[in-house]
Amino acid sequence: MAVTGCSHTVEGTAERSDLQAEESGRNFGYIDDSCGRLADSTVRDTIEAEEIVRPYSGAVCQYVLSRQGTTIDATFSWFDSGTLERERAVAQARGAQISETMVLRYPTFLARSSATGISCSATTSANPGVLSWWVQFRDELDGDPCVEAKELLAATLNSEM
């Protein structure tokens, strides 16, 4: 008894599947005392801060946090008619260093700057619009605020899943 098999060669290059935000119709702004669908305690815990104050809430929410004597600013924004291309162009025009990455399989760009301390934003498509978390370590030149920006963006995206 003989066993024969067949094979088939497919040309091309394998590409990773990227999630695209589904048309959710959800509001990522200030709802039920949360911003970016995150409670203040989630933002505080993600940054590992001892204290948190949210001085402004809306489609843009601002936070001031304290961690081991360092003041950290974090800002969430959701622009329901925004595009990744526009946000990338704005960041580049302001002199930010842009790099591409993935957050929970969502195409994301990071924009790093050191104008007033080191800062980083992580921005991805929200369908509609774009979501962004910006984190700045005030008066600091060490550390990587992109870590926290990506973690906050991941928490926001997880709230959609």
MDAnalysis code that builds the backbone (N, CA, C; Angstrom):
import MDAnalysis as mda
import numpy as np

u = mda.Universe.empty(483, n_residues=161, atom_resindex=np.repeat(np.arange(161), 3), trajectory=True)
u.add_TopologyAttr("name", ["N", "CA", "C"] * 161)
u.add_TopologyAttr("resid", np.arange(1, 162))
u.add_TopologyAttr("resname", ["MET", "ALA", "VAL", "THR", "GLY", "CYS", "SER", "HIS", "THR", "VAL", "GLU", "GLY", "THR", "ALA", "GLU", "ARG", "SER", "ASP", "LEU", "GLN", "ALA", "GLU", "GLU", "SER", "GLY", "ARG", "ASN", "PHE", "GLY", "TYR", "ILE", "ASP", "ASP", "SER", "CYS", "GLY", "ARG", "LEU", "ALA", "ASP", "SER", "THR", "VAL", "ARG", "ASP", "THR", "ILE", "GLU", "ALA", "GLU", "GLU", "ILE", "VAL", "ARG", "PRO", "TYR", "SER", "GLY", "ALA", "VAL", "CYS", "GLN", "TYR", "VAL", "LEU", "SER", "ARG", "GLN", "GLY", "THR", "THR", "ILE", "ASP", "ALA", "THR", "PHE", "SER", "TRP", "PHE", "ASP", "SER", "GLY", "THR", "LEU", "GLU", "ARG", "GLU", "ARG", "ALA", "VAL", "ALA", "GLN", "ALA", "ARG", "GLY", "ALA", "GLN", "ILE", "SER", "GLU", "THR", "MET", "VAL", "LEU", "ARG", "TYR", "PRO", "THR", "PHE", "LEU", "ALA", "ARG", "SER", "SER", "ALA", "THR", "GLY", "ILE", "SER", "CYS", "SER", "ALA", "THR", "THR", "SER", "ALA", "ASN", "PRO", "GLY", "VAL", "LEU", "SER", "TRP", "TRP", "VAL", "GLN", "PHE", "ARG", "ASP", "GLU", "LEU", "ASP", "GLY", "ASP", "PRO", "CYS", "VAL", "GLU", "ALA", "LYS", "GLU", "LEU", "LEU", "ALA", "ALA", "THR", "LEU", "ASN", "SER", "GLU", "MET"])
u.atoms.positions = np.array([
    [0.841, -1.152, 0.000],
    [0.000, 0.000, 0.000],
    [0.896, 1.228, 0.000],
    [0.605, 2.153, -0.828],
    [1.398, 3.373, -0.940],
    [0.533, 4.578, -0.624],
    [1.164, 5.548, 0.021],
    [0.459, 6.788, 0.336],
    [1.097, 7.892, -0.478],
    [0.284, 8.600, -1.151],
    [0.800, 9.730, -1.920],
    [0.143, 10.996, -1.405],
    [0.853, 12.063, -1.475],
    [0.323, 13.345, -1.018],
    [0.450, 14.369, -2.126],
    [-0.174, 15.415, -1.937],
    [-0.032, 16.482, -2.914],
    [0.396, 17.739, -2.183],
    [1.084, 18.559, -2.874],
    [1.512, 19.816, -2.285],
    [1.241, 20.930, -3.282],
    [1.176, 22.092, -2.734],
    [0.886, 23.251, -3.561],
    [1.733, 24.398, -3.039],
    [2.436, 25.070, -3.905],
    [3.260, 26.199, -3.515],
    [2.503, 27.492, -3.785],
    [2.474, 28.336, -2.788],
    [1.822, 29.636, -2.927],
    [2.905, 30.694, -2.948],
    [2.853, 31.544, -3.944],
    [3.846, 32.605, -4.059],
    [3.437, 33.797, -3.212],
    [4.426, 34.602, -2.833],
    [4.153, 35.811, -2.069],
    [4.834, 35.774, -0.722],
    [4.537, 36.747, 0.076],
    [5.131, 36.875, 1.401],
    [4.024, 36.853, 2.442],
    [4.229, 36.066, 3.463],
    [3.246, 36.006, 4.540],
    [3.202, 37.349, 5.250],
    [2.007, 37.822, 5.541],
    [1.850, 39.069, 6.267],
    [0.988, 38.844, 7.487],
    [1.348, 39.535, 8.545],
    [0.629, 39.443, 9.795],
    [-0.742, 40.123, 9.670],
    [-1.746, 39.534, 10.266],
    [-3.076, 40.115, 10.261],
    [-3.142, 41.234, 11.286],
    [-3.566, 42.411, 10.844],
    [-3.704, 43.556, 11.734],
    [-5.175, 43.805, 12.004],
    [-5.495, 44.011, 13.261],
    [-6.862, 44.362, 13.602],
    [-7.147, 45.778, 13.134],
    [-8.310, 45.991, 12.666],
    [-8.777, 47.335, 12.365],
    [-9.950, 47.598, 13.294],
    [-9.996, 48.776, 13.820],
    [-11.090, 49.099, 14.726],
    [-12.406, 48.973, 13.974],
    [-13.335, 48.264, 14.568],
    [-14.645, 48.119, 13.957],
    [-15.450, 49.378, 14.207],
    [-16.406, 49.633, 13.335],
    [-17.299, 50.776, 13.524],
    [-18.111, 50.504, 14.782],
    [-17.678, 51.086, 15.876],
    [-18.281, 50.756, 17.158],
    [-19.443, 51.668, 17.515],
    [-19.413, 52.879, 17.009],
    [-20.441, 53.830, 17.388],
    [-20.330, 54.255, 18.841],
    [-19.297, 53.796, 19.551],
    [-19.122, 54.135, 20.960],
    [-18.440, 55.477, 21.106],
    [-18.696, 56.081, 22.211],
    [-18.117, 57.365, 22.535],
    [-16.913, 57.128, 23.440],
    [-15.761, 57.632, 23.056],
    [-14.562, 57.482, 23.868],
    [-14.308, 58.697, 24.747],
    [-15.190, 59.699, 24.694],
    [-15.019, 60.901, 25.495],
    [-15.388, 60.664, 26.948],
    [-15.668, 61.731, 27.642],
    [-15.970, 61.685, 29.067],
    [-17.382, 61.130, 29.262],
    [-17.454, 59.913, 29.805],
    [-18.739, 59.258, 30.051],
    [-18.692, 58.598, 31.421],
    [-19.730, 58.805, 32.191],
    [-19.848, 58.113, 33.477],
    [-18.570, 58.198, 34.306],
    [-17.983, 59.385, 34.365],
    [-16.792, 59.627, 35.168],
    [-15.580, 58.811, 34.708],
    [-15.470, 58.592, 33.394],
    [-14.285, 57.920, 32.855],
    [-13.885, 58.574, 31.542],
    [-12.604, 58.527, 31.251],
    [-12.067, 59.076, 30.007],
    [-11.409, 57.952, 29.224],
    [-11.662, 57.916, 27.935],
    [-11.109, 56.826, 27.146],
    [-11.607, 55.496, 27.646],
    [-12.791, 55.516, 28.228],
    [-13.440, 54.340, 28.800],
    [-12.671, 53.785, 30.003],
    [-11.757, 54.594, 30.581],
    [-10.963, 54.172, 31.734],
    [-11.328, 55.007, 32.959],
    [-11.482, 54.349, 34.084],
    [-11.680, 55.049, 35.355],
    [-10.350, 55.666, 35.790],
    [-10.440, 56.717, 36.599],
    [-9.222, 57.364, 37.098],
    [-8.297, 56.369, 37.790],
    [-8.870, 55.431, 38.525],
    [-8.050, 54.447, 39.238],
    [-7.252, 53.578, 38.268],
    [-7.807, 53.285, 37.100],
    [-7.075, 52.498, 36.094],
    [-5.909, 53.303, 35.546],
    [-6.126, 54.585, 35.298],
    [-5.040, 55.454, 34.817],
    [-3.952, 55.525, 35.880],
    [-4.347, 55.753, 37.129],
    [-3.373, 55.834, 38.238],
    [-2.575, 54.533, 38.362],
    [-3.268, 53.401, 38.323],
    [-2.592, 52.112, 38.480],
    [-1.678, 51.803, 37.301],
    [-2.083, 52.168, 36.098],
    [-1.256, 51.923, 34.911],
    [0.040, 52.717, 34.989],
    [-0.042, 53.953, 35.455],
    [1.146, 54.812, 35.601],
    [1.929, 54.455, 36.862],
    [1.315, 53.668, 37.752],
    [1.888, 53.323, 39.054],
    [2.161, 54.574, 39.883],
    [1.159, 55.463, 39.895],
    [1.272, 56.732, 40.610],
    [0.651, 56.638, 41.998],
    [1.152, 57.507, 42.874],
    [0.579, 57.580, 44.214],
    [-0.636, 58.506, 44.233],
    [-0.603, 59.561, 43.411],
    [-1.675, 60.547, 43.394],
    [-2.105, 60.837, 41.961],
    [-3.381, 61.212, 41.807],
    [-3.904, 61.568, 40.502],
    [-4.925, 62.686, 40.650],
    [-4.876, 63.643, 39.733],
    [-5.862, 64.721, 39.647],
    [-6.249, 64.825, 38.178],
    [-7.542, 64.944, 37.917],
    [-8.018, 65.141, 36.543],
    [-8.596, 66.547, 36.464],
    [-7.800, 67.544, 36.003],
    [-8.301, 68.919, 35.981],
    [-9.264, 69.215, 34.838],
    [-9.314, 68.372, 33.812],
    [-10.225, 68.632, 32.689],
    [-10.723, 67.314, 32.117],
    [-12.010, 67.296, 31.723],
    [-12.617, 66.099, 31.149],
    [-13.480, 66.471, 29.958],
    [-13.409, 65.670, 28.928],
    [-14.203, 65.853, 27.719],
    [-13.664, 64.930, 26.660],
    [-13.709, 65.344, 25.393],
    [-13.089, 64.550, 24.335],
    [-11.576, 64.501, 24.544],
    [-11.059, 65.485, 25.280],
    [-9.669, 65.493, 25.737],
    [-9.730, 65.499, 27.261],
    [-9.039, 64.558, 27.887],
    [-8.992, 64.489, 29.350],
    [-7.546, 64.639, 29.790],
    [-7.335, 65.521, 30.761],
    [-5.990, 65.770, 31.255],
    [-5.848, 65.229, 32.673],
    [-4.691, 64.648, 32.942],
    [-4.368, 64.110, 34.256],
    [-3.012, 64.658, 34.691],
    [-2.872, 64.885, 35.989],
    [-1.578, 65.190, 36.596],
    [-1.386, 64.142, 37.679],
    [-0.292, 63.398, 37.564],
    [-0.021, 62.294, 38.476],
    [1.315, 62.515, 39.168],
    [1.480, 61.869, 40.306],
    [2.723, 61.939, 41.052],
    [3.214, 60.521, 41.312],
    [4.493, 60.281, 40.961],
    [5.101, 58.977, 41.191],
    [6.527, 59.190, 41.681],
    [6.777, 58.816, 42.918],
    [8.115, 58.893, 43.523],
    [8.763, 60.253, 43.296],
    [7.989, 61.314, 43.539],
    [8.513, 62.667, 43.431],
    [8.536, 63.241, 42.019],
    [8.152, 62.469, 41.039],
    [8.117, 62.944, 39.658],
    [6.686, 63.290, 39.280],
    [6.511, 64.453, 38.651],
    [5.194, 64.833, 38.148],
    [5.064, 64.309, 36.727],
    [3.942, 63.646, 36.481],
    [3.675, 63.051, 35.174],
    [2.365, 63.618, 34.652],
    [2.399, 64.118, 33.431],
    [1.192, 64.576, 32.763],
    [0.745, 63.477, 31.821],
    [-0.544, 63.214, 31.794],
    [-1.110, 62.246, 30.836],
    [-2.362, 62.883, 30.237],
    [-2.486, 62.771, 28.943],
    [-3.642, 63.342, 28.253],
    [-4.210, 62.305, 27.307],
    [-5.514, 62.090, 27.405],
    [-6.229, 61.223, 26.484],
    [-6.987, 62.102, 25.506],
    [-6.964, 61.722, 24.237],
    [-7.775, 62.449, 23.261],
    [-8.427, 61.472, 22.301],
    [-9.622, 61.834, 21.922],
    [-10.376, 61.095, 20.913],
    [-10.942, 62.133, 19.959],
    [-10.476, 62.085, 18.725],
    [-10.985, 62.979, 17.697],
    [-11.797, 62.121, 16.738],
    [-13.130, 62.215, 16.855],
    [-13.996, 61.303, 16.105],
    [-13.952, 61.515, 14.605],
    [-13.410, 62.641, 14.143],
    [-13.269, 62.831, 12.693],
    [-11.798, 62.911, 12.293],
    [-10.910, 62.546, 13.189],
    [-9.477, 62.593, 12.914],
    [-8.993, 61.392, 12.123],
    [-7.779, 61.509, 11.594],
    [-7.146, 60.411, 10.863],
    [-5.721, 60.225, 11.375],
    [-5.206, 59.019, 11.232],
    [-3.822, 58.760, 11.623],
    [-2.861, 59.631, 10.820],
    [-3.147, 59.806, 9.541],
    [-2.267, 60.599, 8.682],
    [-2.171, 62.043, 9.177],
    [-3.320, 62.630, 9.553],
    [-3.306, 64.005, 10.041],
    [-2.546, 64.103, 11.364],
    [-2.806, 63.188, 12.292],
    [-2.126, 63.231, 13.588],
    [-0.616, 63.018, 13.430],
    [-0.228, 62.130, 12.512],
    [1.198, 61.900, 12.249],
    [1.837, 63.172, 11.689],
    [1.153, 63.837, 10.755],
    [1.684, 65.068, 10.155],
    [1.838, 66.172, 11.198],
    [0.874, 66.304, 12.105],
    [0.961, 67.309, 13.173],
    [2.156, 67.012, 14.075],
    [2.320, 65.759, 14.463],
    [3.448, 65.382, 15.331],
    [4.782, 65.656, 14.634],
    [4.877, 65.322, 13.358],
    [6.111, 65.576, 12.612],
    [6.391, 67.076, 12.499],
    [5.347, 67.868, 12.252],
    [5.518, 69.313, 12.135],
    [6.015, 69.922, 13.437],
    [5.708, 69.298, 14.560],
    [6.159, 69.781, 15.867],
    [7.521, 69.212, 16.256],
    [8.148, 68.486, 15.347],
    [9.494, 67.984, 15.583],
    [9.592, 66.672, 16.328],
    [8.496, 65.957, 16.470],
    [8.526, 64.675, 17.181],
    [9.216, 63.609, 16.336],
    [9.847, 62.667, 17.024],
    [10.430, 61.504, 16.364],
    [9.331, 60.455, 16.264],
    [9.021, 60.021, 15.063],
    [7.918, 59.093, 14.815],
    [8.454, 57.685, 14.623],
    [7.792, 56.721, 15.238],
    [8.102, 55.310, 14.993],
    [6.790, 54.535, 14.926],
    [6.805, 53.475, 14.143],
    [5.615, 52.637, 13.967],
    [5.695, 51.451, 14.915],
    [4.564, 51.055, 15.455],
    [4.507, 49.907, 16.348],
    [3.108, 49.308, 16.276],
    [2.875, 48.306, 17.090],
    [1.554, 47.701, 17.202],
    [1.173, 47.710, 18.678],
    [-0.087, 47.985, 18.947],
    [-0.627, 47.876, 20.296],
    [-1.850, 46.981, 20.177],
    [-1.785, 45.817, 20.792],
    [-2.854, 44.816, 20.698],
    [-3.215, 44.537, 19.231],
    [-2.219, 44.431, 18.389],
    [-2.360, 44.163, 16.954],
    [-2.979, 45.318, 16.170],
    [-3.120, 46.492, 16.780],
    [-3.606, 47.675, 16.076],
    [-2.396, 48.494, 15.613],
    [-2.347, 48.855, 14.327],
    [-1.260, 49.723, 13.861],
    [-1.292, 51.045, 14.643],
    [-0.142, 51.403, 15.193],
    [-0.028, 52.562, 16.082],
    [1.261, 53.291, 15.760],
    [1.252, 54.620, 15.912],
    [2.533, 55.311, 15.821],
    [2.827, 55.980, 17.150],
    [4.114, 56.034, 17.465],
    [4.606, 56.710, 18.665],
    [5.270, 58.004, 18.223],
    [5.047, 59.069, 18.977],
    [5.669, 60.361, 18.690],
    [6.401, 60.814, 19.949],
    [7.734, 60.845, 19.873],
    [8.562, 61.217, 21.030],
    [9.035, 62.661, 20.892],
    [9.103, 63.347, 22.048],
    [9.566, 64.729, 22.067],
    [10.265, 64.995, 23.390],
    [11.104, 66.022, 23.408],
    [11.773, 66.390, 24.663],
    [11.750, 67.903, 24.856],
    [10.683, 68.551, 24.394],
    [10.596, 70.003, 24.486],
    [10.493, 70.494, 25.928],
    [9.689, 69.853, 26.760],
    [9.490, 70.301, 28.154],
    [9.576, 69.115, 29.104],
    [10.614, 68.330, 28.982],
    [10.706, 67.041, 29.667],
    [10.487, 66.000, 28.586],
    [10.661, 64.758, 28.900],
    [10.479, 63.748, 27.857],
    [9.012, 63.353, 27.778],
    [8.538, 63.214, 26.541],
    [7.137, 62.861, 26.349],
    [6.984, 61.925, 25.161],
    [5.838, 61.252, 25.140],
    [5.542, 60.323, 24.056],
    [4.029, 60.183, 23.931],
    [3.563, 60.116, 22.706],
    [2.149, 59.811, 22.489],
    [2.055, 58.523, 21.686],
    [1.002, 57.765, 21.960],
    [0.688, 56.545, 21.216],
    [-0.684, 56.775, 20.590],
    [-0.774, 56.669, 19.257],
    [-1.991, 57.016, 18.530],
    [-2.383, 55.890, 17.589],
    [-3.676, 55.560, 17.564],
    [-4.189, 54.515, 16.677],
    [-5.579, 54.895, 16.175],
    [-6.052, 54.150, 15.203],
    [-7.380, 54.360, 14.641],
    [-8.450, 53.882, 15.601],
    [-9.554, 54.624, 15.683],
    [-10.657, 54.250, 16.571],
    [-11.907, 53.864, 15.797],
    [-12.037, 54.288, 14.594],
    [-13.197, 54.046, 13.732],
    [-14.512, 54.258, 14.470],
    [-14.980, 55.433, 14.694],
    [-14.517, 56.623, 13.983],
    [-13.353, 57.314, 14.685],
    [-12.547, 57.968, 13.871],
    [-11.501, 58.837, 14.379],
    [-10.253, 58.149, 14.874],
    [-9.558, 58.853, 15.766],
    [-8.296, 58.377, 16.322],
    [-8.295, 58.521, 17.840],
    [-7.593, 57.596, 18.489],
    [-7.374, 57.614, 19.935],
    [-5.906, 57.901, 20.180],
    [-5.627, 58.673, 21.212],
    [-4.237, 58.963, 21.537],
    [-4.078, 59.143, 23.038],
    [-3.014, 58.577, 23.576],
    [-2.585, 58.841, 24.949],
    [-1.210, 59.480, 24.871],
    [-1.045, 60.637, 25.501],
    [0.222, 61.354, 25.565],
    [0.664, 61.357, 27.016],
    [1.930, 61.010, 27.255],
    [2.485, 60.964, 28.608],
    [3.783, 61.761, 28.619],
    [3.925, 62.622, 29.631],
    [5.138, 63.427, 29.789],
    [5.665, 63.312, 31.203],
    [6.973, 63.088, 31.319],
    [7.651, 63.152, 32.606],
    [8.206, 64.570, 32.721],
    [7.609, 65.392, 33.566],
    [8.055, 66.786, 33.688],
    [9.476, 66.859, 34.228],
    [10.250, 67.727, 33.640],
    [11.615, 68.016, 34.094],
    [12.478, 66.770, 34.230],
    [12.169, 65.744, 33.487],
    [12.950, 64.507, 33.523],
    [13.586, 64.276, 32.162],
    [14.746, 63.710, 32.156],
    [15.411, 63.357, 30.913],
    [15.681, 61.866, 30.824],
    [15.289, 61.114, 31.858],
    [15.473, 59.670, 31.879],
    [14.115, 58.992, 31.841],
    [14.108, 57.765, 31.363],
    [12.872, 56.992, 31.319],
    [12.282, 56.970, 29.926],
    [11.225, 56.213, 29.773],
    [10.565, 56.060, 28.481],
    [9.056, 56.191, 28.655],
    [8.507, 57.401, 28.465],
    [7.076, 57.585, 28.632],
    [6.246, 56.831, 27.587],
    [6.885, 56.315, 26.539],
    [6.152, 55.521, 25.546],
    [5.597, 54.244, 26.158],
    [6.278, 53.723, 27.167],
    [5.795, 52.510, 27.835],
    [4.410, 52.764, 28.424],
    [4.274, 53.858, 29.181],
    [2.983, 54.179, 29.787],
    [1.942, 54.572, 28.745],
    [2.347, 55.318, 27.714],
    [1.403, 55.722, 26.662],
    [0.821, 54.488, 25.966],
    [1.669, 53.523, 25.662],
    [1.189, 52.286, 25.021],
    [0.309, 51.480, 25.968],
    [0.651, 51.425, 27.251],
    [-0.168, 50.676, 28.219],
    [-1.554, 51.303, 28.379],
    [-1.611, 52.634, 28.423],
    [-2.906, 53.304, 28.523],
    [-3.733, 53.094, 27.257],
    [-3.081, 53.143, 26.092],
    [-3.801, 52.896, 24.838],
    [-4.312, 51.464, 24.804],
    [-3.495, 50.523, 25.254],
    [-3.931, 49.112, 25.292],
    [-5.139, 48.941, 26.206],
    [-5.131, 49.612, 27.352],
    [-6.272, 49.521, 28.278],
    [-7.535, 50.080, 27.625],
    [-7.397, 51.174, 26.892],
    [-8.543, 51.755, 26.186],
    [-9.047, 50.793, 25.110],
    [-8.132, 50.225, 24.327],
    [-8.536, 49.279, 23.283],
    [-9.162, 48.029, 23.897],
    [-8.629, 47.566, 25.019],
    [-9.218, 46.403, 25.698],
    [-10.637, 46.668, 26.144],
    [-10.952, 47.910, 26.447],
    [-12.307, 48.250, 26.878],
    [-13.304, 48.049, 25.741],
    [-12.813, 47.998, 24.516],
    [-13.662, 47.794, 23.337],
    [-13.866, 46.319, 23.016],
    [-13.004, 45.464, 23.524],
    [-13.058, 44.053, 23.136],
    [-14.058, 43.282, 23.949],
])
